[in-house]
Amino acid sequence: MGEFKDSAPVRVVIADDDGVFLESLGVLIEAQPELKVVGAERDGLEAIELTAALEPDAVVIDPHMPRLDGVTAIARLRRDHPNICLIALTGDAAPALRQAAGEAGADGVFVKGEFLDKLLSRLGSARVTEPPAVVSIERHLGHRA
């Protein structure tokens, strides 16, 4: 793994239409000394606008969002912010959704309830000096093709 650019916390925007989950996720991320939530939104379009305004290191987004779904938001974020860490976090374990999020540009796709260690590890490495190699979603999830 590459070396960190600096010791400042990784700046994270979170987006989920479930307000209780969004708040809980924020608390969880904030509990990690190397991470800082800089913004939170409840729909895909607002997540894109907030990311453009705050320029975070990472975005954690639910693929099922109002106004603009998370998969489309991921594609736009990847296009507009090619070096950002994009994590899809969903309650839907459907393989087609994981594949769609990965093809849209997500660096990782995690199912809510199974994600804690993998999410925090991936966010913690969001600001390495070398870009991550392109790998399959199955590798991020620990599955074999």
PEDACOR-V580827 format. One record per helix or strand. SS is the DSSP state (H for helix, E for strand). FROM is the first residue (numbers start at 1). TO is the last residue. If there is no record, write none. Layout:
# PEDACOR-V580827
<<SS	FROM	TO> <SS	FROM	TO>>
This chain:
# PEDACOR-V580827
<<E	4	4> <E	10	15> <H	19	30> <E	35	41> <E	43	43> <H	44	54> <E	58	61> <E	66	66> <H	70	80> <E	85	90> <H	95	104> <E	108	111> <H	116	124> <E	128	128> <H	137	141>>
